[in-house]
Amino acid sequence: MANIDGVLKAKQIVVPELPQPRFSYIPGRIAGKLIYVSGQTPTKGGVLVYKGKLGRELAIEEGYQAARLAALNCVAELKLVLGDLNRVKQIVKLNGYVASAEGFTQQPRVINGASDLLAEIWGEQGKHARKAIGVFELPDGAPVEVELIAELR
């Protein structure tokens, strides 16, 4: 298994520092050999980078990038809780929620942004089970929210 810090550096992926949660939750919880991380939206420095619904204000490619950023924030949660991303054995499950305009049915293509990032970082161990579902609204008008479950070494 490759050193995750080396992979991130080689791929020029910068894991951000997360702001403190604004609501009543913690970034993640370890339960046995699993870690559950809280849902993240596409923010940088606590500011929402993408806003709106897919199929109305945002195109699929913008949604893909938003999902990638949200997943990167989940990686930041992993790092915050675990201290070392090399403790992650594999990503088990990803849940992706897409704020969708009526008639928008491409949620899986949007959430591929999150899935592709995790596979880019962890390789085969980054591939996971998932769901990609459309929802009417997400916090602060975010277009996507992503949460994940990982197995620990």
N, C-alpha and C positions, 0 to 999 in steps of 0.2 A: 504494500500500500504506500502510495506517495505521501510525502509530508504535505499536509494541506496548506500550511503557510507558504511553502515553495510553489505549490500549484497556483495559489492566489497571486503571488508575485509574478510568476511566469505569464499568467493570463491577464495581468494588470487589473485585477479585481480588488477594489479597496472596500473592506468591510467597515461600514460607518459606526460611529459611536451612537448609541441610542439615547434619546432624551428620556427622562423619567416618565413612567406611565401617567397619563392625564386622568385616568379613571380608576375604578376599584379592581385592579388585577395585578398580577405579577408577570414578568416576561416569560417565565417558564417554570415547569415543575418536573422534577425527576421522580419517577415511580418505578422502582425496580431497575430494569435495564433499559427503560424507555424514558425519553424526555419529550414532553409536550410543550411546544412554544405557542404563545398567544398570537392571535391574528395581527397581521401588520398590513398597513396600507402603503401606497407609494409616496413616502415622505423622505425628505432630506432635511436634516437639522430641525425636525419637528414641523416642517412646512410641506403641505400637500403639493406635489409636483404635477400631478395629473388630476383633473376634476371633470366630472360629467359621466354620462352614460354611453356605453358602447352602442353603436348603431345610431347615435344621434350626435352628440358632441365629439365623440372620439371614434377613430377608425380602428380596425383590428390591429394594425402595427403599433399604434399608440397604446392600445390595451396590452399588447404583448410586452412592450417596454415597461408599462406600469406594473404588470405582474412580475416581471424580472426584478424591478426595484423593491417591490413588496417582499419577494423571496429573499433578496439580499438583506433586508431588515430582519427577516426571520433568522438568517445566518448570524447576524449581529446579536440576536437574542441568544442563540446557541453559544456564541463566544462569551457573552456576558455571564450566562449561568454556569457554563462548563469551565471557563477560563482557557481552554485549549480545544480547538476544533478537531484535533487529532483524536479526541475521545469519541467522536462520532464514528460508529462502525458502519452504519448505513441509514439512509433515509427510508422510512417505512411507508409513510402516507402523507399526502399533501391534499389539503382541502382548499379549493379556490372558489371564491364568490365574485361574480361579475355583475355590476349594476348595469342592467340591460334595458334598452328601449324596447317597446312592444315590437315583436316580430324578430328581434335579434336572436339568432340561434348558433352563433359561433363561439360560445363560451370555451370549448376545448382549445380552439386556436389561440385564444387570449391567454389562457392559463399555461399554455406551452412555454410562455416566457419564463414562468417560475420553474417549471419542470426542466427546461433546457439549462437554466443556470445551475441547478443542483447537480445535474449530470456532468456539466462542465467542471464543477468543483470536485465531486466525489467519483466521477467515472461511473462504472457499473453499480457501485454502491450508492450512487445518487439517484438511480432509477427507482421508482416508487409506485405504489398504488395511489389512486387519486380520485377526486371528484371535482367537476367543474360545473357549477350551477349558476343560473341566472337569478338575480334578486332584484327587487324593485328599488331599494335604496341602501346605501352604505354610509358609515359615519362621515360627516363633514362633506358629503358629496363625492367621496372617493369612488373611482371606477372599479377597483378591485380590492379584495382583502384575501390574504393568504395565511394559512396556518399549517404547521407540520408536526409530525411525530418522527423521532429518530431513535434508533437503537444505539446504546452505548457499548464501548469496549469494556 
